[in-house]
Amino acid sequence: MIPEILANRNPLLRWDWVVNEWDQIQEALLQHLQLTFLSVLYGLLLSAVLAAFALRYRWALSTVTATTGFLYTIPSVALFGLLVPYTGLSARTAIIALTSYTLLILVTNIVAGFRSVPASVIEAANGMGLSPRRRVLTVELPLALPYIITGLRIATVTTVGLVTVAAIIGQGGLGRLILDGLRRAFWTPMTVGASLSVLLALALDLLIFGAGAAATPWTRRVRR
Amino acid sequence: MSGIQVQGSAVSRDVGLWEWFSNPETWTSERGILPSLLDTLTLCAGVMVVAIMIAVPLGASLAHKRKGEITATGVVNIGRALPTFAVAGLLVPISLRQGWGFEPWPIFIALTLLAIPPIYLNTYTAVRQSNSGAVEAARAMGFSERDVLFRVELALGAGLILAGIRIAAVQVVATEPIRAYLGGDGLGRYVRDGLGQNNQTLLIGGAILVAGLATATGLLMGLGERLVLPEGVRRLRVSQSRTV
């Protein structure tokens, strides 16, 4: 590490650096978004399959919960490290690890969502002659949506934070700015990277919340 | 000893994983696994003590007064949105400016912020959702508000509170390794050195250590919960966590 005396002299933020290195900042932000989006997307697809199994077979639920729970416990630094010998210092390594962290949250919420559908509603749908596929897609899924949206929010926000850690394997979007700033004791990239990653997490949280509220207008009536 | 400092993680790439793990030097040398583990555990224990001292009284008193419902979810949501690495990074220059050095305050504060939300949420939920019949009975029997909180609400909610503490502890132990990238050491240094030196033995060995510690923390604290909680309260926890 750089001697602390030198470190003390650097200002927290130099606007001229922000202006000059705008391209680099933009690229980091874009990579951050990309890693987050892909990981959550793959996580959602995989979780949908796992949740479908868990909802259909009793034995599958405990197995799925235990497995995804174990994956969730593995520290990110360790998981990135364990994957590097196989997939290298690549975006693939980051996405595999990040996807595995979304599973517990998403599966739990999808299962809870479908479980929350009242049996009477399902009976009514059956009574109206809906095919199982149509019943799931047009009745159960919309009713489970608030839970799924909550899961999606938590998974996305968590992933935004974990992407920064992927900087240790040369990925990491804004995390690379943070690590770069720390290594050189030049605080500007770090301040920019850290602030933007916090803002990004809050912005995406709000965005998904808004989208969820727009998609489930009937839940708004509950509020006074 | 000559003047040359021996670096604990300077290991030849030819040394295999088993060879590294089975060498006593790896464990006991000045910068070996055991001192690093102690370093990590000390920091995490300190973080947990501070987080519990903040989150439990705050969550319990607010929930007892039926206040701060919105704050409870807000704290948890914002806490989740704060990337620990970014927070710790932002605190490093501030800490240096104050003359406190790289360690331990930036990572300590960032980890504390990580640990508070789950403990706060579970404490709040435990007290808020404690059996209203039991609470009313206690009041009718002449319990003071203090006794209602300590001897009924907190006692009945102990399982949920301990579960929150366990979840927080696992997260803290699992996140602490990023400290190796914030000018510190701890158990995460092996992964850092393994990546930096392109040394797979250090990398995999370090990753196993870090993952093992997180898993062990979860298991041991889960076991501790079973030992500490009376049978009746333990059964309560199960039914409670289903509704949460």
Interface residues (C-beta under 8 A of the other chain):
Chain A: M1 E4 A7 N8 N10 L12 F70 T73 I74 P75 S76 V77 A78 L79 F80 G81 L82 V84 P85 I154 V157 T158 V160 G161 L162 T164 V165 A167 I168 I169 L174 G175 I178 L179 G181 L182 W187 M190 T191 G193 A194 S195 S197 V198 A201 L202 D205
Chain B: N77 I78 R80 A81 L82 P83 T84 F85 A86 V87 G89 L90 V92 P93 L96 R97 G101 F102 V170 V173 A174 T175 P177 I178 A180 Y181 L182 G183 G188 V191 R192 G194 L195 Q200 L203 I204 G206 A207 I208 V210 A211 A214 T215 G218
